Amino acid sequence: MKVIVDTCVWSLALRKKRKTSSEIRITGALADLVGELRVCIIGPIRQEILSGIREHDQFELVRKRLRPFADIVLECSDFELAAEYFNRCRARGVQGSNTDFLICAVADRRRLAVFTLDKDFDRFHEILGTRLFNPA
């Protein structure tokens, strides 16, 4: 199964700082997915990753590292389903960002899992049934 990798996982993997054993496990799982050609990305995730990089050279390096991963083409129905998911979750008292619900919608329509560190997705999974990738 292919996996949409969320911004937080990419950010962790692309950071230069020393990693904890838990972070090493997560970045290792991402490396395995990359090696197995199972990684998917959507434009809004790419934008989130690149936004806020202050140094031009660092921006170009990250952009270059992400280039091999083609964006999933988003359709009108993805945005409509994301809005439906937003409304369903909100009715149950669960909040999330538009990008988070778009990730859920794209994953669900295309039968993909989501690799994230964001605990909000656990709540989305309970309500929406979105598949989550477990790196364990």
trRosetta pair geometry for C-beta under 8 A, 3 or more apart (Angstrom, degrees):
i j d omega theta_ij theta_ji phi_ij phi_ji
1 38 7.2 62 96 -155 42 120
1 111 7.3 -106 -140 138 105 86
1 112 6.7 151 171 -135 94 47
1 113 5.7 74 126 -8 128 106
1 131 7.7 -74 161 133 152 154
2 38 5.0 -166 -120 -165 55 68
2 39 7.4 -102 -161 0 86 4
2 40 5.1 71 156 -29 118 117
2 110 7.8 -43 70 132 120 115
2 112 5.1 -48 89 -121 86 101
2 113 7.7 178 97 28 40 75
3 33 5.7 -64 47 -145 131 140
3 38 5.4 45 13 139 93 101
3 39 6.3 -35 70 -109 87 45
3 40 6.4 178 84 22 33 90
3 112 6.2 154 -109 -179 24 96
3 113 4.9 -29 -112 72 82 90
3 114 7.1 143 -164 -108 77 13
3 115 4.9 48 166 -23 126 110
3 133 4.8 28 -131 -61 129 150
4 40 4.8 -51 -89 83 62 103
4 41 6.9 128 -147 -94 73 30
4 42 6.7 4 -143 -14 122 98
4 45 7.5 176 179 -34 98 158
4 72 7.6 -53 -99 -7 108 140
4 103 5.9 177 124 -158 147 93
4 106 6.5 99 -77 98 154 114
4 107 5.3 -105 12 -81 132 101
4 112 5.3 84 -20 128 92 137
4 113 7.4 -161 25 92 72 41
4 114 5.2 -24 67 -110 99 67
4 115 7.0 -172 86 22 45 75
5 9 5.1 -107 -173 78 93 132
5 10 5.9 108 131 -52 114 91
5 30 6.4 77 -128 -126 140 104
5 33 7.1 150 -67 101 121 152
5 39 5.5 -14 -15 -148 124 97
5 40 7.2 154 3 62 74 51
5 41 6.5 -33 50 -83 88 82
5 45 7.4 132 88 169 64 154
5 115 4.8 -20 -111 65 64 115
6 9 5.4 95 62 7 72 101
6 10 7.4 -141 102 -1 38 91
6 45 6.6 -132 -143 -124 38 124
6 103 6.5 33 -99 -142 93 160
6 114 6.3 49 -44 -179 107 96
6 115 6.3 -153 8 89 83 57
6 116 3.7 38 12 -99 148 93
6 117 7.3 -147 77 17 125 64
6 118 6.2 -103 143 5 160 115
6 121 7.7 -121 -55 -50 156 146
7 10 5.7 -62 -150 41 34 110
7 11 6.0 35 156 -24 71 108
7 45 5.3 -155 -62 -150 82 80
7 48 4.3 -53 -103 107 144 132
7 49 5.6 -156 -134 -65 86 76
8 11 5.6 -50 -143 35 30 115
8 12 6.5 33 156 -20 62 104
8 116 6.1 72 48 -157 115 73
8 117 4.5 -117 120 43 132 103
8 118 5.6 152 2 -44 148 89
9 12 5.8 -52 -152 34 31 112
9 13 6.4 25 153 -15 64 109
9 26 6.5 -136 -135 168 89 113
9 30 5.9 160 163 -80 113 129
9 115 5.4 14 -42 125 168 99
9 116 6.3 -115 -28 -112 110 35
9 117 6.1 148 -68 -17 74 97
10 13 5.8 -63 -148 41 30 108
10 14 5.9 15 161 -11 69 115
10 30 7.9 154 -87 -142 48 150
10 45 7.2 120 0 166 145 106
10 49 5.1 -44 111 -105 141 128
10 66 7.7 34 -154 -95 137 111
11 14 6.1 -64 -139 43 25 102
11 15 6.5 39 158 -38 62 101
11 49 6.6 -155 -67 -124 78 79
12 15 6.1 -49 -154 13 28 115
12 19 7.6 84 178 -118 93 120
12 23 5.8 -143 -175 -149 120 101
12 26 6.1 -1 113 105 149 132
12 27 6.3 -136 123 -68 99 96
12 117 7.1 82 -27 -17 142 148
13 26 7.6 -125 -65 118 87 91
13 27 4.6 145 -108 -123 81 95
13 30 5.1 -79 -81 76 145 160
13 31 7.8 167 -139 -49 127 79
14 49 7.4 90 12 -164 156 112
14 62 5.9 53 -165 -118 146 104
14 65 6.9 150 -113 88 111 154
15 19 7.8 126 84 -74 110 97
19 23 3.7 -130 -168 97 104 123
19 24 5.0 139 110 -58 123 74
19 27 6.6 -59 -136 2 172 137
20 23 4.7 95 49 9 73 102
20 24 7.0 -131 97 -7 39 87
21 24 5.5 -50 -146 34 34 115
21 25 6.6 40 152 -23 63 101
22 25 5.7 -50 -154 30 32 114
22 26 6.7 30 150 -17 63 104
23 26 5.6 -52 -149 36 36 112
23 27 6.3 29 156 -12 69 106
24 27 6.0 -56 -142 43 30 104
24 28 6.0 36 154 -24 64 109
25 28 5.6 -56 -148 36 27 115
25 29 6.5 30 152 -22 62 103
25 135 6.4 134 142 124 91 124
25 136 8.0 21 164 -101 132 52
26 29 5.7 -52 -152 31 31 112
26 30 6.7 31 149 -17 63 102
26 117 7.0 11 -137 -75 152 116
26 135 5.8 127 -115 58 55 168
27 30 5.5 -48 -149 35 38 114
27 31 6.4 43 150 -21 66 102
28 31 5.5 -50 -148 35 34 113
28 32 6.5 38 151 -21 64 102
28 135 7.9 122 76 179 79 126
29 32 5.6 -50 -150 33 33 114
29 33 6.5 34 151 -19 64 103
29 115 7.4 -173 123 -147 119 135
29 133 8.0 153 157 141 130 117
29 135 3.4 -55 -86 -142 169 119
30 33 5.6 -53 -150 36 34 112
30 34 6.3 36 151 -20 66 103
30 39 7.5 55 -162 -94 75 126
30 115 7.1 149 -91 141 82 152
30 135 8.0 -32 -37 -108 62 136
31 34 5.6 -51 -148 35 32 113
31 35 6.3 33 153 -18 64 107
32 35 5.6 -57 -149 39 30 112
32 36 6.2 19 156 -10 66 111
33 36 5.8 -63 -144 45 29 104
33 38 4.6 -95 -160 69 79 104
33 39 5.0 102 133 -62 107 88
33 115 7.1 -92 -46 -40 167 162
33 133 8.0 26 -86 -176 141 157
34 37 7.6 28 178 -76 33 33
34 38 7.9 -90 -59 44 17 70
34 39 5.3 3 -90 -17 60 137
39 69 5.8 -62 114 -117 113 123
40 69 7.5 149 -145 -170 21 107
40 72 5.6 33 -176 -46 113 116
40 112 6.0 -57 35 -142 150 153
41 45 5.3 -128 -162 76 85 128
41 46 5.8 85 154 -55 126 93
41 66 7.2 -127 124 -164 179 102
41 69 4.7 68 9 139 127 126
41 70 7.7 162 53 87 94 28
41 71 5.9 -70 98 -105 85 58
41 72 7.1 179 80 -4 36 85
42 45 5.2 93 58 7 71 103
42 46 7.4 -137 100 -5 36 90
42 71 5.8 72 -145 -157 33 90
42 72 5.2 -44 -91 46 79 99
42 74 6.4 71 -154 -62 113 110
42 102 6.9 -152 113 132 160 111
42 103 6.8 -157 24 -98 137 69
42 106 5.7 169 -69 -4 142 177
43 46 5.4 -56 -147 36 36 114
43 47 6.2 36 156 -20 69 105
43 71 4.7 36 -56 -142 75 148
43 74 6.9 -86 20 -11 113 123
44 47 5.5 -50 -145 36 34 114
44 48 6.4 38 155 -21 65 102
44 99 4.8 -162 145 -125 137 105
44 102 6.2 65 32 86 153 148
44 103 8.0 -116 77 -57 121 85
45 48 5.6 -51 -148 35 34 112
45 49 6.4 35 153 -21 65 104
45 99 7.3 138 -69 -175 62 121
45 103 7.2 82 -60 -90 114 112
46 49 5.9 -55 -152 33 30 112
46 50 6.4 13 158 -6 65 112
46 66 5.9 136 -130 161 96 147
46 71 6.5 -72 -13 -85 139 110
47 50 6.1 -66 -145 45 28 101
47 51 5.9 35 158 -33 67 109
48 51 5.8 -50 -138 27 27 114
48 99 6.8 87 -51 -162 136 167
49 62 6.6 -160 144 164 105 128
49 66 6.6 139 94 -78 149 149
50 53 6.0 -67 -166 9 49 120
50 59 6.4 71 -159 -150 89 87
50 62 6.2 170 -102 105 74 123
50 63 6.2 51 -109 -78 125 86
50 66 7.6 -98 -58 20 105 156
53 58 5.3 -146 -178 106 115 105
53 59 4.3 152 101 -84 127 79
53 62 6.1 -154 -83 24 163 144
54 58 7.5 31 62 53 57 130
55 58 4.0 72 77 11 107 111
55 59 6.6 -171 91 -13 54 83
56 59 5.5 -53 -149 34 32 116
56 60 6.4 30 155 -17 66 105
57 60 5.8 -54 -149 37 31 110
57 61 6.4 34 152 -21 64 106
58 61 5.6 -52 -147 35 32 114
58 62 6.4 28 156 -14 66 105
59 62 6.1 -60 -150 39 27 105
59 63 6.2 28 153 -19 65 110
60 63 5.6 -52 -142 38 31 114
60 64 6.2 34 156 -22 64 106
61 64 5.8 -55 -150 35 28 112
61 65 6.5 26 153 -18 63 106
62 65 5.6 -54 -147 36 34 111
62 66 6.4 25 156 -14 66 109
63 66 6.0 -65 -149 41 29 106
63 67 6.6 52 151 -49 63 95
64 67 5.7 -31 -153 -3 33 122
65 68 8.0 -51 174 14 36 97
66 69 5.7 -66 -172 40 63 109
71 74 7.9 -47 153 -20 110 88
72 106 6.0 119 97 -171 147 130
72 110 7.0 -96 -152 -30 144 167
74 78 4.8 -107 -159 57 83 151
74 79 7.1 73 165 -42 117 90
74 102 7.6 -10 -127 -171 134 116
74 106 6.9 -64 -108 -93 86 120
75 78 5.1 113 56 -7 66 98
75 79 7.9 -138 100 3 44 83
76 79 6.0 -60 -161 37 39 107
76 80 6.3 36 147 -18 71 109
77 80 5.4 -52 -142 39 38 114
77 81 6.1 38 158 -19 69 104
77 109 7.0 126 116 -116 110 153
78 81 6.0 -56 -147 38 27 107
78 82 6.3 31 151 -22 62 107
78 102 6.5 55 152 -153 101 81
78 105 5.0 128 -164 121 65 120
78 106 5.3 28 -143 -78 123 77
78 109 6.4 -107 -97 15 78 153
79 82 5.5 -49 -145 34 33 115
79 83 6.5 35 153 -19 63 102
79 102 6.9 -7 -102 -111 57 101
79 105 7.6 147 -70 101 15 163
80 83 5.8 -53 -153 34 32 111
80 84 6.5 34 148 -19 64 104
81 84 5.4 -50 -148 36 37 115
81 85 6.3 39 151 -20 67 103
81 105 3.8 140 98 -141 108 116
81 108 7.1 -145 157 70 142 122
81 109 6.4 161 28 -53 169 117
82 85 5.6 -53 -149 37 31 113
82 86 6.4 39 150 -24 64 102
82 98 6.8 67 152 -168 128 68
82 101 4.2 114 -164 123 82 96
82 102 4.3 0 -106 -83 149 56
82 104 7.0 129 -114 62 73 88
82 105 4.1 -90 -63 -14 73 145
83 86 5.4 -46 -148 30 34 117
83 87 6.5 32 153 -16 64 104
83 101 7.4 111 -61 128 23 141
84 87 5.8 -58 -152 38 31 110
84 88 6.3 31 152 -19 66 107
84 105 7.9 111 49 -100 93 117
85 88 5.6 -52 -142 37 32 111
85 89 6.2 26 161 -13 66 108
85 101 4.5 170 89 -155 118 105
85 104 5.4 167 -172 91 167 132
85 105 5.9 -141 -5 -64 138 93
85 124 7.4 33 178 -149 119 105
85 128 5.6 19 -135 -100 107 140
86 89 6.2 -64 -150 41 24 105
86 90 6.1 23 156 -20 63 113
86 96 7.0 -130 -114 64 73 95
86 98 7.0 -9 -82 -107 138 61
86 101 4.7 -35 -60 -85 83 171
87 90 5.7 -55 -140 37 28 112
87 91 6.3 33 158 -24 63 105
88 91 5.9 -56 -154 31 27 113
88 92 6.9 9 153 -4 61 109
88 127 6.2 156 131 157 107 122
88 128 6.8 115 93 -81 138 90
89 92 5.8 -68 -155 45 36 102
89 94 4.1 -80 -179 81 94 105
89 95 7.2 155 128 -82 112 15
89 96 6.1 6 110 8 158 113
89 101 7.4 -140 15 -96 138 114
89 123 7.4 91 -147 130 115 104
89 124 6.4 -29 -96 -108 138 72
89 127 5.4 132 -99 89 77 161
89 128 7.2 -35 -64 -41 102 108
90 93 7.5 56 -172 -70 33 13
90 94 6.9 -103 -74 65 28 57
90 95 6.7 53 -101 -94 76 60
92 127 5.7 -170 43 -109 159 135
94 120 7.7 135 -177 -159 101 86
94 123 4.8 -177 -136 148 135 130
94 124 7.1 173 146 -74 142 57
94 127 6.3 -150 32 -20 153 150
95 120 7.9 -70 89 -137 60 125
96 100 4.1 -107 171 82 115 139
96 101 5.6 129 98 -47 123 89
96 120 5.3 137 -105 166 99 136
96 124 6.4 39 -63 -71 157 116
97 100 4.5 104 54 0 79 101
97 101 7.3 -154 92 0 45 83
98 101 6.0 -60 -152 41 33 105
98 102 6.2 37 150 -22 67 107
99 102 5.4 -54 -146 36 33 115
99 103 6.4 40 153 -23 65 101
100 103 5.7 -51 -154 31 31 114
100 104 6.7 31 149 -16 63 103
100 118 7.2 -120 -114 118 119 155
100 120 6.2 -26 -153 106 156 134
100 121 7.2 -141 -160 -76 109 82
100 124 7.0 -153 156 -60 110 151
101 104 5.4 -47 -148 36 39 114
101 105 6.2 41 152 -21 67 104
101 124 7.7 -164 -98 -125 64 133
102 105 5.6 -52 -145 36 33 112
102 106 6.2 30 157 -16 66 106
103 106 6.0 -57 -145 39 27 107
103 107 6.1 26 157 -18 63 111
103 114 5.9 83 152 -118 113 130
103 116 7.9 85 143 -61 155 136
104 107 5.8 -60 -146 40 26 111
104 108 6.1 21 160 -17 65 111
104 114 7.1 -40 -91 -47 56 149
104 121 7.7 -180 -77 -129 102 87
104 124 5.5 -119 -90 170 142 138
104 128 5.7 37 -180 108 136 161
104 130 4.5 -80 -140 -87 92 147
105 108 6.0 -58 -143 38 26 107
105 109 6.2 20 162 -15 64 110
106 109 6.2 -57 -141 39 26 106
106 110 6.1 -7 168 10 62 117
106 112 7.2 -16 125 41 78 130
107 110 6.6 -82 -145 53 20 90
107 111 7.9 -31 167 154 55 2
107 112 4.4 -105 -140 74 69 92
107 113 6.7 38 -160 -149 121 6
107 114 5.1 -53 -88 -54 161 96
107 130 5.7 67 89 -155 130 102
107 131 6.5 -144 157 49 119 86
108 111 7.5 23 -170 -74 28 38
108 128 7.0 -92 -70 156 144 113
108 129 7.5 87 -115 87 118 87
108 130 5.8 -82 -62 -106 101 77
108 131 7.8 149 -91 7 62 84
111 131 7.8 45 -166 7 51 142
112 131 7.1 -164 110 64 35 120
113 131 4.2 -84 -106 121 73 109
113 132 6.1 62 -168 167 96 7
113 133 4.1 113 128 -58 127 83
114 121 6.0 -137 102 -153 136 145
114 130 6.1 10 3 154 127 116
114 131 6.8 141 8 89 74 62
114 132 5.5 -42 63 -113 84 59
114 133 6.3 -149 82 3 29 89
115 132 7.8 118 -89 -170 34 64
115 133 4.0 -32 -79 58 79 132
115 135 7.0 72 -142 -55 108 101
116 121 4.9 106 71 -6 140 155
116 132 7.2 -80 36 -140 93 99
118 121 5.3 91 88 -10 90 102
119 122 5.4 -27 -170 12 62 117
119 123 7.6 58 142 -10 70 93
120 123 5.8 -55 -165 37 47 109
120 124 6.3 48 140 -21 74 104
121 124 5.0 -47 -142 37 43 116
121 125 6.1 54 153 -27 67 99
121 130 6.9 -92 -164 89 90 131
121 132 6.0 126 138 -100 119 120
122 125 5.6 -49 -152 30 30 116
122 126 6.8 34 149 -21 60 101
122 132 7.5 4 -89 -59 56 163
123 126 5.6 -48 -152 29 37 114
123 127 6.6 18 156 -5 66 108
124 127 6.1 -69 -150 47 32 99
124 128 5.2 -20 173 25 74 120
124 130 5.4 -4 127 26 105 131
125 128 6.8 -66 -109 58 18 80
125 129 6.7 44 -165 -128 54 12
125 130 5.2 -97 -95 60 63 78
125 131 7.7 89 -122 -96 104 10
125 132 5.5 -44 -83 -26 140 118
